[in-house]
Amino acid sequence: MQDFSRKFQLLKLQTPRVGLSNVDAHNAEYGNFSRHNKNCYMHIASDYNEDIMHTYWVYRSKDCLDCSYCFDSELMYECVDCSKCYNCDMSQDCQNCFYCKYCYDCIGCSNCIGCVGLRRKQFYIFNEKFSQEDFNKKIHQLASDEILQNLELLKSKTPRLYTHALHNENSTGDYIFHTKSCYECYDTNYAEDCTYIDGGVSGFKNCMDCSFFMDAELCYECVSVCGYNLNFCHICWDCSDLEFCEQCFNCRNCFGCVGLKAKEYHILNEPYSREEYEKEVAEIKKDLKTQGLYNMDLIGSCYPIEDSCISEHI
């Protein structure tokens, strides 16, 4: 097929796009880049939640408002980068915390207000220990302006970790958790053998140069995908063996397609037999290679990242 690039660009311009990418929404119609939510409103890039509102990048959580980058949490308000927390407000970089307000970088804490860098503490205010009785009296005397002022002062005096990481093996990056053999990954959870990832939620392996995706394997240069063996794709969910596709859902073996659902062996949105498809795709790739626009042969050498390879970059 001659001049694939021009035809693909024309197809993208002519194909209608969905206004919102929102799958399996139950009373959660006003969300985008989201899946499997119930009773949610204005949620962006948030999956498997219930009763959340005004959120970005929130997963497996419940009863959350105005939160971003929060996981497995409940009853949260104005929190960022928190996981497995309950009933916390105005907090950041906290894990396994309960009833904490205005806290920063606290882990395993409960009943703390305006604290920074604490580990497994209880009944603390501005990093000072209180009895339970005195704590309950003091919290009613604090004004939000006073809390914020003392919190910023504590943050300026408390040492910071150079990276946010937990349960990783042979991996580099920031905000990485439960990863193995990953290089330069950010906001990444439960990944293996990946390179240059930003916003990988969970369950992906052997991926490179991808952003905002989950449940994926063997993906390259993709944004917002989930599936197997996807290259140069954008918003393709529950798909496999796709290249140069956009907004395709539950599709298999498609090349240069836009806006398809539950299709197989399509090129530029046109159906082919399996034999015709494989022959035509081979010709397109050959033509693209001569133009210097396609060289997937090199990708296999880029991952998985070996121990020695990461050591050279550190």
N, C-alpha and C positions, 0 to 999 in steps of 0.2 A: 504494500500500500504506500503510494508515494505521498510525500508531504504530510506525514502524520501530524506533525506539530501544528500546522496551520488548521487542519481539520479538527483537531482536539480543542484548539483555542476557540474556534467557531462554535463547536458543540457546547462548550462551557458558557458562552455568551447567549446561546439560544435556549438552553434548558432552564426551566423554572426551578427555583430553589425553595425548600421548605423554610418557613419563617423561624421555626424553633426546632432544634434537635432534641426531642424529649420523648423518651421511650418508656412504656409501661408506667404511665403517670395516673395515679388514682387521686382525683381531686387535687392535682398538682400540675395544672395545665400551663401556668405561667413560669416555666423554667426553660433553661437552654443548656445544651451539652450535658444533659442529665438523664439518668435511668433509674427505674425502680424506686420511685418516691411516692409517699402517701401524705395527703393533707399538707402540702408544702406550697410556698408562694415566693416568687422572685428568687429562685435558687439557680445559681450558675455553676456548672461543672460539679454537681453534687449528686451522689448516688446512694441508694439504699438508706434513705432517711425517712423520718416520720415527724410531722408537726414542726418543720423548720421554716424560717422566713428570712429573706435578705441575707443569703449566705453565698459564699464563693469557696469552692473546693472543700466541701464538707462531706464526710462519708460515714455511713453506718452510725448515725447519730439521731438524737431525738430531742424535741423541745429546745431548739437552739434559735437564737435571734442575733442578727448582725455579727456573724462569725465567719472567719476565713481560715483555711488550712487546719481544720479540726477533724479528729477521727475518734470514733468509738466513744462519744461523749454524750452527756445528757444534761438538760437544764443549764445551758450556757448562754451568756450574754456578752457581747463585745469582746470575744476572745480570739486570739490568733496563735496558730502553731501549738495547739494543745491536743493531747490525746489521752483517752481513758480517764477523763475528768468528770466530776459530777457537781452540779450546782456551783459553778465558778463564774465570776463576773470580772470584766475588765482586766483579764490576765493574758500573759504571753509566754510561750515556751515552757509550759507546765505539763507534767505527766503524772498520772495517778494521784491527782489532788482532789480533795473534797471540801466544799464550803470555803473556798479561798476567794478573796476579792483583791483586786489591784496587786496581783503578784507577778513576778518575773523570774523565769528560770528556777522554778521550784518543782521538786520531784518527791512524790510520796508524802505530801503535806496535807494537813487538814486544819480547818479553823485558823487561817492565817490572813492577815490584812496588811497590805503595803510592804510585802517582804520580797527579798531578792536573794537568789542563790541558795535557798535552804534545801535540806535533804531530810526527809522523814521527821519533820517537826510538827508540833501541835500547839495551838493557842499562842501564836506569836503575832506581835504587831510591830511593824518597822524593825524586824529582826530581833526583837526583844521578847523574852519569855514572860508569859503571864499565867496566873492560875486561871482555871476555868471561870471562877466567879468574877475575878477582876477583868478578865477578857470580855465577858458579857456586859459588864458595866461600861468598859472603855469604848466599845464599838458604837454605842449610842451617843457618845460625845464627839465622835470624829465627823468632820465635814469633808466633802469630796475634795475641796481645794487643798485642805491640809494633807490629805492622804496623797494626792498627786505630787505635791511639793516634796514631801518626805520620800516618796518613791523615787522620784528623779534624782534626789540627792544620794540615796542608797545605790542606785544604778551606776552613778558616776564613781562610786568608791569601791564597788564590788568587782572582783576579777571576773572576766568572761571566758567561757570556753572558746577555743579557736574554731570549733566546728560543732554542729549538732548531729550526733551519731550514736547509734545503739545497735548492738548485735550484728556487727558487720565483719566480714572476712575479706581481706585483700581488696579493699575498696577505698575510693577517694571521692571527695565532694562535700556537700553540706546538706543538712536535713535529710540524711540517709539512714534508713532503719531496716534491719533484717535483709541485708544484701550480701552477695558473694561475688567476688571477681568483677566488680563494677568500677569503671574509671570515669572521673569527672561527671558524676551524676548529682542532681539536685532535686530536692523535694521528691525523693524516690523511696518506695517501700516494697519489700519482698521482691527483689530482683536478682537475677543471676546472669553473669556474662554479658553485661551491657556497657555501652560507651556513649558519652555525651547525651545524657537523658535529663530532661527537665519536666517535672510533673508526672512521674509514673506512680500510679496509685498502688497497684498490687498485682501480683501474678503475671510477671512477664520475664522473658528469657531470650538471650541472643538478639538484642535489639540495639540499634545505633542511630544517633541523630534523630530522636523522636521526642515529642512533647505532648503532654496532657492525654495520657492513654492508660489503659489497664487491660489485664487478661490478654496479653499478646505475646507472640513468639515469632522470631525471625522477621522482624519488621525493620525497614530502613527508610529514613527521610519521610516520616509520617507525623501527622498532627491529628489528635483525637480519633484514635482507632482502637479496635479490639478484634483480635482474630489471629490468623496464622499466615505467615509469608505474604506480608503486604509491603509494597514498595511505592514510594512517591504518592501516598494516598492522604486524603483529607476527609475527616468525618465519615469513616467507613466502619460500621459496627457489625460484629458477628459475621465476618467474611473470611475468606481464605483465597490465597493465590490470586491477588489483585495487583495490578500496577497502573499508575497514572489514573486513579479513580477518585471521584469526589461524591460525597453524599450517597453512597451505595450501602444497602442494608441487606444482610442475609444473602449475599451473592458469592459465587464461586467462579474462578477462572474467567475473569473479565480484564480487559485491557483498554485503557483510555475511555472509560465510561463515566457518565454523570447522572445521578438521580435515579438509579435502578433499585429495584427491590425484588429479592428472591429470584435472581436471574443467574444463568450459567452460560459460559462460552459466548460472550458478547465482546465485540470490538466497536468502539465508537457508538455504543448503544444498538448495534445491529447484531442479530443472532447468527451464529455459525454452528456447523457440526463440529464435533471434537477434532476430527482430522483437519478440517478447513481452518479451525481456530489455531491449532498448533502451528500449522504451516504459515499462516498469515502473520502471527505474532513473531515467528522467527524472522520473517522478512522485514518486519517493522524494526525489530531490534537491530538487525544487520544494517539497515539504512541509518538508524539513529547513531550507531557506533561510528559509521563513516563520517558523520557530521560532528562527532565528538560530544554527543548529547547523552550517551548511555554507555556505562562500563561497570556492570554489576559483577564482573569477574574479579574485581579487586576487593569487593566487600568481604568475601569469605576470609581473607587474610587479616581483617581488622578485628574480628572477635571470634571466639572468646578471648579476653585479655589474660594473658598468662602472668604469673607472679613476676617474672623477670621483666616483662613489658611495663608493668606498673612501677616497678622499682626504678626503671630508667626515667620515668616522668616525675618522680617525687624529689 
